[in-house]
Amino acid sequence: MRESRIMLVQYVTAAAAIVLVTIHLLMQGVLVPYSLAIDFPHVLSVYRTWVDAALLESLLVVVVVHGFNGLRTILHEWRQGVAWSRWVDRGTIAVIVVVVAYGTRTLILAATGTVVL
């Protein structure tokens, strides 16, 4: 993928993260009292509502892609070379896939009721 496309992904994920984090903070910190928002049964109920779960999954993907793409850019600026660039690009994709998969696993476990009180 060309570097201009990768930077476009960085900008789009930054804008999406601002919107999604704002919605998340409004839903969990403003509209719901903080003492209730950190209560474990309430947290599980958030995961079990499909709209909230979709928001959390979207937030997970956007923030992980944005963060690791930024780290990828820093690593490319730190050192140059064909082998290094290839390793950084492939490593970044692998880490993104692993982190999103683990986060999705957590969301699925909480949503399906595998995690109980």
C-alpha positions in Angstrom: 0.0 0.0 0.0 1.3 3.5 -0.8 2.3 5.7 2.0 -0.2 8.3 1.1 -3.0 5.8 1.6 -1.6 4.7 4.9 -1.5 8.3 6.1 -5.1 8.7 4.9 -6.0 5.8 7.1 -4.2 7.6 10.0 -6.2 10.8 9.5 -9.6 9.0 9.1 -9.0 6.9 12.2 -8.1 10.0 14.1 -11.3 11.7 13.2 -13.3 8.5 13.9 -11.6 8.1 17.2 -12.6 11.6 18.3 -16.2 11.0 17.5 -16.3 7.5 19.0 -14.5 8.4 22.2 -16.8 11.4 22.7 -19.9 9.2 22.3 -18.4 6.6 24.7 -17.5 9.2 27.3 -21.0 10.8 27.0 -22.7 7.4 27.4 -20.5 6.1 30.2 -19.4 9.2 32.1 -22.0 11.9 31.6 -25.4 10.2 31.0 -24.7 7.5 33.6 -23.5 8.4 37.1 -19.8 7.5 37.4 -20.4 5.2 40.4 -22.9 3.2 38.3 -20.7 3.3 35.2 -17.9 1.4 37.0 -20.2 -1.1 38.7 -19.5 -4.6 37.2 -23.1 -5.6 36.6 -23.7 -2.4 34.7 -20.5 -2.9 32.6 -21.7 -6.4 31.6 -25.1 -5.0 30.7 -23.3 -2.5 28.4 -21.6 -5.4 26.6 -24.8 -7.2 26.3 -26.6 -4.4 24.5 -25.9 -4.8 20.8 -25.7 -1.0 20.1 -23.2 -0.5 22.9 -21.2 -3.6 21.9 -21.0 -2.4 18.3 -19.8 1.0 19.6 -17.1 -0.7 21.8 -16.0 -2.9 18.9 -15.8 0.1 16.5 -13.8 2.0 19.1 -11.5 -0.9 19.6 -10.7 -1.3 15.9 -10.3 2.4 15.3 -8.1 3.1 18.3 -5.9 0.0 17.7 -5.4 0.8 14.0 -4.7 4.4 14.7 -2.3 3.7 17.5 -0.2 1.0 15.8 -0.2 2.9 12.5 1.3 5.8 14.4 3.9 3.5 16.0 4.6 2.1 12.5 5.3 5.6 11.3 7.7 6.3 14.2 9.6 3.1 13.5 9.9 3.9 9.8 11.4 7.3 10.7 13.7 5.8 13.3 15.4 3.5 10.9 15.3 3.0 7.1 15.9 0.0 5.0 14.0 -2.5 2.9 14.3 -5.4 5.4 13.4 -3.1 8.3 10.4 -1.6 6.5 9.1 -5.0 5.5 9.5 -6.3 9.1 7.8 -3.2 10.6 4.9 -3.3 8.1 4.2 -7.0 8.6 4.8 -6.8 12.4 2.3 -3.9 12.7 -0.4 -5.8 10.8 0.2 -8.9 12.9 0.0 -7.0 16.2 -3.2 -5.2 15.0 -4.8 -8.5 14.1 -3.9 -10.1 17.5 -5.0 -7.1 19.6 -8.3 -6.7 17.8 -8.9 -10.5 18.0 -8.3 -10.5 21.7 -10.5 -7.5 22.3 -13.2 -9.0 20.2 -12.9 -12.2 22.2 -13.4 -10.3 25.4 -16.4 -8.5 24.0 -18.0 -11.8 22.9 -17.3 -13.5 26.2 -19.0 -10.7 28.1 -21.9 -10.4 25.6 -22.7 -14.1 25.6 -22.8 -14.4 29.3 -19.7 -16.5 29.7 -18.5 -13.9 32.2 -20.8 -14.1 35.1 -21.0 -12.4 38.5 
